[in-house]
Structure formats: structure tokens, C-alpha cells
Amino acid sequence: MPLLPHFLQSHAIASAAGPSDDWSDWHLGRGRYAVWVVAMQALAPPVRDAVQAACAQARRLLGTALVPHCQRQLHVTLATAGFLDGDAALPDAYGAAELSRDLHALQDLPAAPLQLEFGGWGSFEMAPYLQVRDSSQGGPTLGMLHGALRPARPGLALTEALRPYVPHVTLGAWNAAWPRAQVLQWISGLPVLEHWQAAVGEIALVSYAAGALHGPLTCHARYDLRGRRLQWRERPGWA
């Protein structure tokens, strides 16, 4: 029976928005919050299809315990970035200077693809997930990318300073304060998976609507890990 080493409390933390929840104290009227990720599109089709099918099956099995109507695409979060719009003097702003810092940090890493392994289930207090591990020999790792992209400004990443980085693909969000023992039973009951290996040649800068719960991601740019180049797809106003 698997353990839940990253589920540190006695109960899950429900992720559910009430009618008055707009997170305005956080976003301060700004619309888009950006994150660096490994997108599923970066995986070769056989691995991508297998990972997406496994996650879809797990979501169906956990369905009544998860927040419904999650529209966020599957991905591996590398690091938070910040708000793409609004006053650059506000906390957590992400603009040309911050992007330049990130690109310089990325260019100091080995020019090679990530080597990743997908397989196994786990859960945080707020969300169940598919496990992701590095299998790189001499190339960049998820931990290296996280360290390079992790915001230098204090207080930006709400949780990154509190816990070690755990690469994962989020399946959804718990909809109630489920007891840890119940979560363990559910996670233990998910299908045993083979482990899928994937070489990943790019990462992406994406964003989501700051005032919506579990809304879809928009891809703004892709960064080629081999060629060390950024390719814009949907530029923010300052780019």
C-alpha cells in the first residue's frame, strides 16, 4: 500500500469556490497569472497518450471526491512566474525584466532535453497527482529548472518556500476535507501503472485567469532546451 509522504495533515484541504470568492486580495485586479511548465504537448505521442489516458481514468475513479468541471490541461509545474498584466510596481508582477532574468538562468543549464519518467500515484492535501521523476544522465533536471526559474522576489511563490519541490501532474483538487486515511484508500485503489519514459525538449510559459478556479491554460511561449531559444505564441502586452 503506497504512503503519502507529501500529505502532511490529518485531512485534505478542500478547493472549492463560494459565490463571493474572487481572490481579489491576491490578484489586485490583474487578469493573468503565469507559470513555467512542461506541457503534455512536449511529450512524444505514445507517452503523451498513455499519460493522458491514465490520468483520465484516475479522474473518473476519483470523480465524486474532486472539484467538478476542472478545465486545466495536464502539465508539470516547474515554477510560478507572476502576473503578466497590470501595474509593474505591484507585488508578483512578471514583465520583460523578469523574463530576461529567467532566460539568462535557463541558458546557464545544459543544452539538452529533460529525461523524465511518469508513473505512480500520490496526493498532497489539496490534490492527487501522477508522479514524475528525473532519469537524466548529465542533462538538465526538473529540480535544476525549478531552481533556475524559482522567483527571487520574497513572497511571490505562495507555497514554494514552504515545501521541497515535488514534480507531479495534478489530477484535480479535493472537494472536501477528506480524512487522510480515506485519501490513502482511494490512492491505493487506483490502477497500478507501468512507468513511461520521455525525452522532453521544451518547456512553456503559460498563464491562467487569476479570478477563475481551475480554468484553462494559455500558452504564451515555448523555450527550446537544446537550442536555448524562446518562441512566442501569444505575446503579453509588454513583449
C-alpha positions as CSV (number, residue, x, y, z in Angstrom):
1,M,0.0,0.0,0.0
2,P,1.5,3.4,-1.0
3,L,2.3,6.0,1.6
4,L,1.5,9.7,1.2
5,P,4.8,11.4,2.1
6,H,3.6,14.8,0.9
7,F,0.2,14.7,2.6
8,L,1.3,16.1,5.9
9,Q,-2.0,16.9,7.7
10,S,-4.9,14.7,9.0
11,H,-7.4,15.9,6.4
12,A,-7.4,17.2,2.8
13,I,-7.9,20.9,2.2
14,A,-11.0,21.5,0.1
15,S,-10.5,23.6,-3.0
16,A,-14.0,25.0,-3.7
17,A,-15.0,28.5,-4.5
18,G,-18.1,30.1,-3.0
19,P,-20.2,32.8,-4.7
20,S,-18.2,35.6,-3.1
21,D,-14.7,34.1,-3.8
22,D,-12.9,36.2,-6.4
23,W,-9.3,36.2,-4.9
24,S,-9.2,40.0,-5.4
25,D,-6.8,40.4,-2.4
26,W,-4.3,38.3,-4.3
27,H,-4.7,39.4,-7.9
28,L,-5.5,43.1,-7.2
29,G,-7.5,43.4,-10.4
30,R,-4.9,41.7,-12.6
31,G,-6.2,39.2,-15.1
32,R,-3.5,36.6,-16.0
33,Y,-1.1,34.7,-13.7
34,A,1.9,33.0,-15.4
35,V,3.7,29.7,-14.6
36,W,6.5,27.8,-16.2
37,V,5.5,24.2,-17.1
38,V,6.2,21.1,-19.0
39,A,3.2,20.7,-21.2
40,M,1.8,17.4,-22.4
41,Q,2.4,18.6,-26.0
42,A,6.1,18.3,-25.3
43,L,5.9,14.5,-24.9
44,A,6.1,12.1,-27.8
45,P,2.6,11.0,-28.8
46,P,2.8,7.4,-27.4
47,V,3.8,8.6,-24.0
48,R,1.5,11.6,-24.0
49,D,-1.4,9.4,-25.0
50,A,-0.6,6.9,-22.3
51,V,-0.2,9.6,-19.6
52,Q,-3.4,11.4,-20.6
53,A,-5.4,8.1,-20.6
54,A,-4.1,7.1,-17.2
55,C,-4.9,10.5,-15.7
56,A,-8.4,10.5,-17.3
57,Q,-9.1,7.0,-15.8
58,A,-7.9,8.2,-12.3
59,R,-10.0,11.3,-12.6
60,R,-13.1,9.2,-13.3
61,L,-12.4,6.9,-10.4
62,L,-11.9,9.8,-8.0
63,G,-14.6,11.8,-9.6
64,T,-17.0,12.3,-6.7
65,A,-14.2,13.5,-4.4
66,L,-12.8,16.1,-6.8
67,V,-13.9,19.6,-7.7
68,P,-16.1,19.2,-10.8
69,H,-15.5,20.8,-14.2
70,C,-11.7,21.3,-14.0
71,Q,-10.6,22.7,-17.3
72,R,-6.9,23.0,-16.6
73,Q,-4.8,21.0,-19.0
74,L,-2.4,18.3,-17.6
75,H,1.1,19.6,-17.1
76,V,4.1,19.5,-14.8
77,T,4.7,22.8,-12.9
78,L,8.3,24.0,-12.9
79,A,7.9,27.3,-11.1
80,T,5.5,30.2,-10.7
81,A,6.3,33.4,-12.6
82,G,3.8,36.1,-11.8
83,F,1.1,38.4,-13.2
84,L,1.5,39.3,-16.8
85,D,-0.7,42.4,-16.7
86,G,-1.4,45.4,-14.5
87,D,0.9,47.8,-12.7
88,A,4.5,46.6,-12.8
89,A,5.1,48.1,-9.3
90,L,2.5,45.7,-7.7
91,P,3.7,42.6,-5.9
92,D,4.2,39.5,-8.1
93,A,4.4,41.4,-11.4
94,Y,6.1,39.5,-14.3
95,G,7.3,41.5,-17.2
96,A,10.3,42.0,-19.5
97,A,12.9,42.3,-16.7
98,E,11.7,39.1,-15.0
99,L,11.6,37.2,-18.3
100,S,15.1,38.3,-19.1
101,R,16.3,37.1,-15.7
102,D,14.6,33.7,-16.4
103,L,16.1,33.3,-19.8
104,H,19.6,34.1,-18.6
105,A,19.2,31.5,-15.8
106,L,18.0,28.9,-18.3
107,Q,20.9,29.5,-20.6
108,D,23.3,28.5,-17.8
109,L,21.8,25.0,-17.8
110,P,23.0,22.1,-20.0
111,A,21.7,22.4,-23.6
112,A,19.9,19.0,-23.6
113,P,16.4,17.6,-23.2
114,L,14.9,16.5,-20.0
115,Q,14.7,12.8,-19.4
116,L,11.5,12.1,-17.5
117,E,9.7,9.1,-16.0
118,F,5.9,9.1,-15.4
119,G,4.2,6.6,-13.2
120,G,2.7,6.0,-9.7
121,W,0.1,8.0,-7.8
122,G,0.3,10.3,-4.8
123,S,-1.5,13.2,-3.1
124,F,-1.0,16.5,-1.4
125,E,-3.5,17.8,1.0
126,M,-5.2,19.8,-1.8
127,A,-4.8,17.5,-4.9
128,P,-4.0,14.0,-6.0
129,Y,-1.3,13.6,-8.7
130,L,0.7,11.4,-11.0
131,Q,4.3,11.1,-10.0
132,V,7.1,12.4,-12.2
133,R,10.8,11.7,-11.8
134,D,14.0,12.6,-13.5
135,S,16.0,9.9,-15.3
136,S,18.6,12.3,-16.7
137,Q,22.3,11.4,-17.0
138,G,24.2,14.7,-17.3
139,G,21.4,16.8,-18.8
140,P,19.1,19.3,-17.1
141,T,16.7,18.1,-14.4
142,L,13.3,19.3,-13.2
143,G,15.0,20.4,-10.0
144,M,17.6,22.4,-11.9
145,L,14.9,24.1,-13.9
146,H,12.8,24.8,-10.8
147,G,15.9,26.3,-9.1
148,A,16.7,28.5,-12.1
149,L,13.1,29.7,-12.5
150,R,12.0,30.0,-8.9
151,P,11.2,33.6,-8.2
152,A,13.9,35.6,-6.5
153,R,11.4,38.0,-5.0
154,P,10.2,37.1,-1.5
155,G,6.6,36.2,-1.1
156,L,5.8,35.5,-4.8
157,A,5.5,31.8,-4.7
158,L,2.8,31.0,-2.2
159,T,3.9,27.5,-1.3
160,E,7.4,27.0,-2.9
161,A,9.2,28.3,0.2
162,L,7.3,26.1,2.5
163,R,8.0,22.6,1.0
164,P,10.5,20.9,-1.2
165,Y,9.7,20.8,-4.9
166,V,7.8,17.7,-5.9
167,P,7.4,17.2,-9.6
168,H,3.9,15.9,-10.5
169,V,0.9,16.0,-12.8
170,T,-2.1,17.3,-10.9
171,L,-5.3,15.2,-11.4
172,G,-7.7,17.7,-9.9
173,A,-8.5,19.2,-6.5
174,W,-10.2,17.6,-3.5
175,N,-13.7,19.0,-3.0
176,A,-13.9,18.4,0.8
177,A,-11.7,17.9,3.9
178,W,-11.4,14.2,3.4
179,P,-9.6,12.2,6.1
180,R,-6.0,11.2,5.2
181,A,-7.0,7.5,5.7
182,Q,-9.7,7.9,3.1
183,V,-7.4,9.6,0.6
184,L,-4.9,6.8,1.2
185,Q,-7.5,4.2,0.4
186,W,-8.5,6.0,-2.8
187,I,-5.0,6.4,-4.0
188,S,-4.2,2.8,-3.2
189,G,-7.2,1.7,-5.2
190,L,-6.0,3.4,-8.4
191,P,-4.7,1.1,-11.2
192,V,-1.0,0.0,-11.0
193,L,0.8,1.7,-13.8
194,E,3.7,0.9,-16.0
195,H,6.3,3.7,-16.0
196,W,6.7,5.7,-19.1
197,Q,10.0,7.3,-20.2
198,A,10.0,10.5,-22.2
199,A,12.6,12.9,-23.6
200,V,11.3,16.5,-23.3
201,G,12.9,19.1,-25.5
202,E,10.9,22.2,-24.5
203,I,9.2,23.9,-21.6
204,A,6.4,26.6,-21.8
205,L,5.4,29.8,-20.2
206,V,1.6,29.6,-19.7
207,S,-1.0,31.6,-17.8
208,Y,-4.5,31.2,-16.3
209,A,-7.2,33.6,-15.4
210,A,-6.5,34.8,-11.9
211,G,-10.1,35.2,-11.0
212,A,-11.3,31.7,-12.0
213,L,-10.9,28.4,-10.2
214,H,-9.1,25.6,-12.2
215,G,-9.5,27.4,-15.6
216,P,-7.6,26.5,-18.8
217,L,-4.0,27.4,-19.5
218,T,-3.0,29.7,-22.4
219,C,0.5,29.1,-23.8
220,H,2.4,32.3,-24.3
221,A,5.9,31.0,-25.3
222,R,7.9,27.8,-25.7
223,Y,11.5,27.6,-24.7
224,D,13.7,25.1,-26.6
225,L,16.1,23.4,-24.1
226,R,18.5,22.3,-26.8
227,G,18.6,25.5,-28.9
228,R,18.2,27.8,-25.9
229,R,15.6,29.8,-27.8
230,L,12.3,31.3,-26.8
231,Q,9.5,31.2,-29.4
232,W,6.4,33.4,-28.8
233,R,3.0,32.1,-29.4
234,E,0.7,34.7,-27.7
235,R,2.7,37.7,-26.5
236,P,1.6,39.7,-23.4
237,G,1.3,43.4,-24.0
238,W,4.8,44.2,-22.8
239,A,6.6,41.7,-25.1
